[in-house]
C-alpha cells in the first residue's frame, strides 16, 4: 500500500484515504509530490535531486498516471496536468 503526504493535514494518507478525499486535497497531494520529485517547466530553481520532465505535458501526465492511477480519477489527473502546463 502506498502512502502520500497531505500538505493540508501535514501527515501521510493511505491510497484509500486519498481516493476518498476531496478533489482539492487530491490536487494538493499531487502538486506536493510533483514539486518534491520533478523540476517544473516554470521553475528556475532546479536542484540536483529533482528530475526534469521530458516530454512536457505528456511526460508529466504519464508520471502522474504512473503514480496516481487507481487512486485519483483519470479525468482529475488529466485536468491537474493541464493546470500545471
C-alpha positions in Angstrom: 0.0 0.0 0.0 1.2 3.5 -0.9 1.1 6.4 1.4 1.1 10.0 0.2 2.0 13.2 2.1 -1.0 15.5 2.6 0.2 19.1 2.9 -3.3 20.2 4.2 -3.0 18.0 7.3 0.7 17.7 7.5 0.5 13.9 7.7 0.5 10.9 5.4 -2.7 9.5 3.9 -3.3 6.0 2.5 -4.3 5.3 -1.0 -7.9 4.7 0.2 -8.0 7.9 2.1 -6.7 9.9 -0.9 -9.2 8.2 -3.2 -12.0 9.3 -0.9 -10.6 12.8 -0.4 -12.0 16.0 -2.0 -10.6 17.0 -5.3 -8.8 19.9 -3.7 -6.9 17.6 -1.4 -6.0 15.2 -4.2 -4.6 18.1 -6.2 -2.6 19.4 -3.3 -1.1 15.9 -2.8 -0.3 15.6 -6.5 1.3 19.1 -6.5 3.4 18.3 -3.5 4.5 15.0 -4.9 5.4 16.7 -8.2 7.3 19.5 -6.5 9.3 17.1 -4.4 10.3 14.9 -7.3 10.4 16.9 -10.5 11.5 20.2 -11.9 8.6 22.3 -13.1 8.8 23.8 -16.5 8.3 27.2 -14.9 10.8 26.6 -12.1 14.2 28.3 -12.3 15.4 26.8 -9.0 16.2 23.3 -10.3 18.2 21.1 -8.0 20.3 18.0 -8.4 17.8 15.9 -6.5 14.9 16.7 -8.9 14.5 15.1 -12.3 13.4 17.1 -15.3 10.1 16.1 -17.0 11.0 15.2 -20.6 8.1 15.3 -23.0 6.4 18.4 -21.4 2.7 17.9 -20.8 2.7 14.3 -22.0 5.7 13.3 -19.9 4.1 14.9 -16.8 0.8 13.3 -17.4 2.5 9.9 -17.7 4.3 10.4 -14.4 1.1 11.4 -12.7 -0.8 8.4 -14.2 2.0 6.0 -13.1 1.9 7.2 -9.6 -1.8 8.1 -9.0 -3.9 5.9 -11.3 -6.4 3.8 -9.3 -6.3 6.4 -6.6 -7.2 9.7 -8.3 -9.7 9.5 -11.2 -8.1 9.7 -14.6 -10.1 12.8 -15.5 -8.8 14.6 -12.4 -5.2 13.6 -13.3 -5.7 15.0 -16.8 -7.2 18.2 -15.5 -4.5 18.7 -13.0 -1.7 18.1 -15.5 -3.3 20.7 -17.8 -3.4 23.2 -14.9 0.4 23.0 -14.4 1.3 23.2 -18.1 
